[in-house]
């Protein structure tokens, strides 16, 4: 799209929003039902598109994308009337006689910019929240997942008019054109570097922004952890989607006394889940493109690879890989890996772990495997991170009952379920003052007696 075409889309959405059509809860419910129906009808096509872009199997495509998007819609359909209801709140005595309430109000015209690693879920998830809250939406899927982006465009345009939901495809130029426009809210999922650009562009109009970014998410194991079960769960979360998951365990911090045991279990678990030849496993994915393949492959240090390490550039695949004797100075520890490489570092004490985590950028996720509740409590209380799990990985985002988001360098704001509705909603605080009496204490001339009354009311 050209700059002018994009400006026209935004203008048409603003005009449509100002008609008040989307304020109706019935209208929102109808939109969500249409979206749910078109997704359910086209599951096979969506799986095919995800397979083309990322090599995802049908099971993984449903488990991690289609099914979770449908779950978000079901949650909103169940709770939207409650979420959209005006809510009475307590009124202070000093404001007697009056009632106070909060009115959920949509922001207006929103922009949703989604990434390529979960191209369907991370487009539709925030879209569901935006529509449930009563907004219009301009959706910008990633150019790096062309098959899924093309299908998203087709499906959304088949059920929604462009003045309500519009899809803009393309690359950096289109992104820049979009960010030149005045939106009422921007929701971005992607890299930290692009997130900074989004925030800078949004500042021109003081547009509120949610940034879902990433970072190096640590996975900590102490000597009391169930090593076999930990290995099983970590291997699942690390190599899911070929490691291209923003909340994947980026690296292991393992107590030095159990590192060898843990590595033995990890290697066995990789073979159990992916077979002796993972690159021949039809359920194992691929890097999204050659550029990303080359970047991840360059992080491998052959001298430190203890398992895996083989790759096929033609198929854009890197086998599940483990690296040992890694230090903070290694290339693999200088950036978010976003690929199937698992570096293992060791520690001696919990204070060492906390210092290591706190001395680096705040991660999007943190995981701790332990049988010691005190150890888990200290890690989760004293380290800053977006969210995480105790004795598991990544599953904290697979719920509509908790918000998901980052903190500091890993993002700002959250969504999923009620948190998603709140993200795309402004709550108007309103006091309805009654007229049948007007207490004189706030008006001049002030009297000593009024000061005593204020003291009584305000304490």
C-alpha positions in Angstrom: 0.0 0.0 0.0 1.1 3.6 -0.6 1.2 6.2 2.1 -2.0 7.8 0.7 -3.9 4.4 0.7 -2.9 3.8 4.3 -3.9 7.2 5.4 -7.3 6.6 3.7 -7.8 3.4 5.6 -7.1 5.1 8.9 -9.4 7.9 8.0 -12.2 5.6 7.1 -11.8 3.7 10.4 -11.9 6.9 12.4 -15.1 7.9 10.6 -16.6 4.5 11.3 -15.6 4.5 15.0 -17.2 7.9 15.4 -20.5 6.5 14.3 -20.6 4.7 17.7 -21.3 1.3 16.0 -18.6 -0.5 17.9 -19.8 0.7 21.3 -22.6 -1.9 21.2 -21.7 -5.1 23.0 -24.0 -7.0 20.7 -21.9 -5.7 17.7 -18.7 -6.8 19.3 -20.1 -10.3 20.1 -21.3 -10.6 16.5 -17.8 -9.7 15.3 -16.1 -12.2 17.6 -18.5 -15.0 16.5 -17.7 -14.2 12.8 -14.0 -14.4 13.5 -14.4 -17.7 15.4 -16.4 -19.2 12.6 -13.9 -18.2 9.8 -11.0 -19.6 11.8 -12.8 -22.9 12.5 -13.8 -23.3 8.9 -10.2 -22.7 7.6 -8.1 -24.7 10.1 -6.7 -26.9 7.4 -5.6 -23.9 5.3 -4.1 -22.2 8.4 -2.1 -25.3 9.2 -0.8 -25.5 5.6 0.2 -21.8 5.7 2.0 -22.3 9.1 3.8 -25.3 7.6 5.0 -23.3 4.6 6.3 -20.5 6.7 7.8 -22.3 9.7 7.5 -26.0 9.1 5.0 -26.4 11.8 3.2 -29.7 12.1 -0.6 -29.8 12.2 -0.5 -30.7 16.0 1.9 -27.9 16.8 0.0 -25.4 14.7 -3.3 -26.1 16.5 -1.7 -26.4 20.0 0.3 -23.2 19.8 -1.6 -20.9 17.5 -5.1 -21.8 16.2 -6.3 -23.4 19.4 -5.0 -20.6 21.6 -6.6 -18.0 19.4 -10.0 -19.8 19.6 -9.6 -20.0 23.3 -9.1 -16.2 23.5 -12.3 -15.7 21.5 -14.2 -18.1 23.7 -13.1 -16.4 26.8 -14.2 -13.0 25.5 -17.6 -14.3 24.4 -18.1 -15.7 27.8 -17.0 -12.6 29.8 -17.4 -9.6 27.5 -20.7 -8.4 29.0 -19.2 -8.4 32.4 -16.0 -6.7 31.2 -17.9 -4.0 29.3 -20.3 -3.2 32.2 -20.2 0.1 34.0 -18.8 -0.6 37.5 -19.8 1.2 40.7 -17.1 2.1 43.1 -17.0 3.4 46.6 -17.5 7.2 47.0 -15.6 9.1 49.8 -17.7 10.8 52.5 -16.2 14.1 51.5 -18.1 13.9 48.2 -21.5 13.2 49.8 -24.0 13.0 48.3 -22.9 11.3 45.1 -22.2 8.0 43.4 -19.0 7.0 41.6 -18.5 4.6 38.7 -16.1 3.7 36.0 -17.1 3.4 32.3 -15.0 1.1 30.1 -14.4 3.0 26.9 -12.6 1.9 23.7 -9.6 4.0 22.6 -10.7 4.2 19.0 -8.6 3.3 16.0 -5.8 0.8 16.9 -2.8 -0.5 15.1 -1.7 -4.1 15.7 1.8 -5.0 14.4 2.6 -8.7 14.7 5.7 -10.9 14.3 6.6 -13.9 12.1 7.3 -16.6 14.7 3.7 -17.1 15.7 2.2 -15.2 12.9 -1.4 -16.3 13.4 -1.7 -16.3 17.2 0.1 -13.1 17.7 -2.0 -11.3 15.1 -5.4 -12.7 16.1 -4.9 -12.7 19.9 -4.5 -8.9 20.3 -7.1 -8.4 17.5 -9.7 -10.3 19.6 -8.9 -8.1 22.6 -9.1 -4.9 20.6 -12.5 -5.8 19.1 -13.9 -7.1 22.4 -13.0 -3.7 23.9 -14.9 -1.9 21.1 -12.1 -0.6 18.9 -11.5 -0.7 15.2 -8.2 -2.3 14.1 -5.5 -1.9 11.4 -3.5 -5.2 11.3 0.0 -5.4 10.0 1.3 -9.0 9.8 4.9 -9.8 9.2 6.4 -9.9 5.7 8.6 -12.8 6.8 5.6 -15.2 7.1 4.0 -14.6 3.7 1.8 -17.6 3.5 0.1 -17.0 6.8 0.0 -13.2 6.3 -1.8 -13.7 2.9 -4.3 -16.0 4.5 -4.9 -13.7 7.4 -5.6 -10.9 4.9 -8.1 -13.1 3.0 -9.9 -14.3 6.0 -10.3 -11.0 7.8 -11.3 -9.2 4.7 -14.0 -11.8 4.0 -15.8 -11.2 7.3 -15.0 -7.5 8.2 -15.3 -4.3 6.2 -12.0 -2.4 6.0 -13.4 0.5 7.9 -13.7 -1.9 10.9 -10.8 -4.3 10.4 -8.2 -3.7 7.7 -5.0 -5.6 6.9 -1.9 -3.9 5.6 0.7 -6.1 4.1 4.3 -5.3 3.1 7.6 -4.6 4.7 9.5 -1.8 6.3 8.1 0.9 4.0 4.6 0.0 4.9 5.5 -0.1 8.6 6.9 3.4 8.3 3.8 4.6 6.5 1.6 3.2 9.3 3.7 4.7 12.1 3.3 8.1 10.4 -0.5 8.0 11.1 -2.3 9.0 14.2 -3.6 6.0 16.0 -5.4 5.9 19.3 -3.5 2.8 20.5 -0.6 0.8 19.1 0.1 -2.8 20.0 3.5 -4.1 18.8 5.1 -7.6 19.1 8.6 -8.0 17.8 12.2 -7.2 18.4 13.6 -4.7 20.9 15.2 -2.6 18.1 11.9 -2.2 16.2 10.1 -1.6 19.4 12.2 1.4 20.1 11.3 2.8 16.7 7.6 2.2 17.4 7.8 4.0 20.7 9.6 6.9 19.1 7.1 7.3 16.4 4.2 7.0 18.8 5.5 9.8 20.9 4.7 12.3 18.1 1.0 11.9 18.9 1.4 10.8 22.5 -0.2 7.5 21.5 -0.2 4.8 24.2 1.7 1.7 23.3 2.0 -1.9 24.4 5.3 -3.5 23.5 5.7 -7.2 23.6 9.4 -7.8 23.0 11.8 -10.5 24.2 15.2 -11.0 25.7 17.4 -13.7 27.1 15.1 -15.7 29.4 17.0 -17.7 32.0 16.1 -21.2 33.1 17.6 -21.9 36.6 18.0 -25.4 38.1 19.3 -26.0 41.6 20.5 -29.3 43.1 17.0 -30.2 44.4 15.3 -30.2 41.0 13.8 -33.3 39.4 16.4 -33.5 36.6 14.7 -36.0 34.4 11.4 -34.1 34.4 13.1 -30.8 34.1 15.0 -32.0 31.0 11.8 -33.2 29.4 9.9 -29.9 29.9 12.9 -27.7 29.0 13.5 -29.7 25.8 9.9 -29.2 24.8 9.9 -25.5 25.5 13.3 -24.7 24.1 13.0 -26.5 20.7 9.3 -25.8 20.1 8.9 -23.9 16.8 12.6 -24.6 16.3 13.5 -22.3 19.2 11.7 -19.3 17.6 9.6 -18.5 20.7 9.9 -15.3 22.6 9.5 -17.0 26.0 11.7 -20.0 25.2 14.4 -20.8 27.8 17.3 -18.9 26.3 20.0 -20.4 28.5 20.4 -22.7 31.5 21.9 -21.6 34.8 22.5 -25.0 36.5 24.0 -25.7 39.9 27.5 -27.1 39.2 26.9 -30.2 41.2 24.2 -31.5 38.9 25.2 -30.1 35.5 26.5 -33.5 34.2 23.4 -35.3 35.3 21.2 -32.7 33.8 23.1 -32.8 30.5 22.7 -36.5 30.3 19.0 -36.3 30.7 18.7 -33.4 28.2 20.5 -35.4 25.5 18.4 -38.4 26.1 15.2 -36.3 26.0 16.2 -34.7 22.7 16.5 -38.1 21.1 13.3 -39.3 22.8 11.3 -36.3 21.5 12.9 -35.7 18.1 14.6 -39.0 17.3 18.2 -39.8 16.4 17.9 -37.7 13.2 15.8 -34.5 14.1 16.4 -33.0 10.7 14.4 -35.9 9.2 11.6 -35.5 11.7 8.5 -34.2 9.8 7.3 -32.6 13.1 10.4 -30.6 13.6 10.2 -27.0 12.2 12.6 -24.7 10.4 14.1 -21.3 10.6 11.9 -18.7 9.0 14.4 -17.6 6.3 18.0 -17.9 5.3 19.0 -14.6 7.0 17.7 -15.9 10.3 19.3 -19.3 9.8 22.7 -17.7 9.2 22.5 -15.5 12.2 21.6 -18.4 14.6 24.1 -20.8 13.0 26.8 -18.2 13.5 26.3 -18.4 17.3 27.4 -22.0 17.4 30.9 -22.7 18.8 31.9 -26.1 17.5 34.3 -26.5 20.4 31.5 -26.2 22.9 28.8 -28.2 21.2 28.1 -31.4 23.1 25.0 -32.5 21.3 23.5 -31.6 17.9 25.2 -28.8 16.0 24.4 -30.2 12.5 22.3 -28.1 10.1 20.9 -28.0 6.6 20.8 -24.6 5.0 18.7 -25.9 2.1 15.9 -26.9 4.5 16.7 -24.0 6.9 17.0 -26.4 9.8 19.4 -26.5 12.7 19.2 -29.6 14.9 18.4 -29.3 18.6 21.8 -28.3 20.0 23.4 -28.1 23.5 26.5 -26.1 24.3 28.6 -26.7 27.4 31.3 -24.6 29.2 29.6 -21.4 28.0 30.6 -18.1 29.5 28.9 -14.7 29.5 31.5 -13.5 26.9 30.6 -16.1 24.3 28.7 -14.9 21.2 25.7 -17.0 22.0 25.3 -15.0 25.3 25.4 -11.5 23.6 21.9 -11.6 22.1 18.6 -13.4 22.3 19.2 -16.7 20.5 15.8 -17.2 19.0 16.8 -20.6 17.7 17.4 -24.2 18.8 20.7 -23.7 20.7 20.8 -24.3 24.5 23.8 -22.9 26.2 24.6 -24.2 29.7 26.2 -22.1 32.4 26.8 -23.1 36.0 26.5 -21.4 39.5 27.5 -22.2 43.0 25.1 -20.1 45.1 21.7 -18.5 44.8 23.3 -15.1 45.4 25.4 -15.7 42.3 22.2 -16.5 40.3 20.3 -13.4 41.4 23.3 -11.2 40.7 23.7 -12.7 37.2 20.0 -12.2 36.3 19.8 -8.7 37.8 23.0 -7.5 36.1 21.5 -8.1 32.6 18.4 -6.7 30.8 15.1 -7.7 32.4 13.9 -10.8 30.6 10.5 -11.5 29.2 10.4 -14.9 31.1 12.2 -16.6 33.9 12.0 -20.3 34.9 13.2 -22.0 38.0 13.3 -25.8 38.6 13.7 -26.7 42.2 12.3 -28.7 45.1 13.2 -25.9 47.5 10.3 -23.5 48.1 12.7 -20.9 49.6 15.0 -21.0 46.6 12.0 -20.5 44.3 10.6 -17.7 46.4 13.9 -15.8 46.5 14.4 -16.1 42.7 10.9 -15.0 41.8 10.8 -12.2 44.4 14.3 -10.7 43.9 14.6 -10.9 40.1 12.6 -8.7 37.7 11.0 -10.4 34.7 7.8 -10.4 32.7 6.4 -13.7 33.9 7.4 -17.3 34.2 7.0 -20.8 35.8 8.2 -22.8 38.7 9.1 -26.4 37.5 7.9 -25.8 33.9 8.4 -23.5 31.0 6.3 -21.3 28.7 2.9 -22.5 29.9 2.3 -19.3 31.9 1.2 -17.6 28.6 -1.3 -20.3 27.7 -4.1 -18.9 30.0 -6.7 -16.2 29.7 -6.7 -15.8 33.4 -3.4 -14.0 33.7 -1.9 -11.1 31.8 1.1 -11.8 29.7 3.8 -9.2 29.0 7.3 -7.9 29.6 9.0 -5.4 31.9 11.8 -3.0 31.2 13.8 -4.0 28.1 11.4 -7.0 27.5 8.4 -4.8 27.0 5.6 -2.8 28.6 1.9 -3.6 29.1 0.2 -7.0 29.0 -2.7 -8.9 27.4 -4.7 -12.1 27.4 -8.2 -12.3 28.8 -9.2 -9.5 31.1 -5.8 -8.0 30.8 -6.2 -7.8 27.1 -9.6 -6.1 27.4 -8.1 -3.6 29.8 -5.1 -2.9 27.5 -7.5 -1.7 24.7 -9.8 0.1 27.1 -9.7 3.5 28.8 -11.7 3.5 32.0 -13.5 6.8 32.5 -13.8 7.7 36.2 -17.1 9.6 36.8 -18.7 11.1 39.9 -22.5 11.8 39.7 -23.1 14.5 42.3 -26.6 14.9 43.6 -28.4 18.2 43.8 -30.7 17.9 46.7 -28.1 19.1 49.1 -24.8 21.1 48.7 -22.4 21.0 51.6 -20.8 24.4 52.0 -17.5 23.4 53.5 -15.5 23.6 50.3 -16.5 27.2 49.5 -15.0 30.4 50.7 -15.0 32.1 53.1 -13.5 29.1 55.0 -14.5 28.7 58.6 -12.7 26.8 61.5 -15.6 24.5 61.9 -15.3 23.4 58.2 -11.7 22.5 58.8 -12.8 20.1 61.5 -15.3 18.5 59.2 -12.7 18.1 56.5 -10.4 16.5 58.9 -13.2 14.0 59.9 -14.1 13.2 56.3 -10.7 12.9 54.8 -9.0 10.8 57.4 
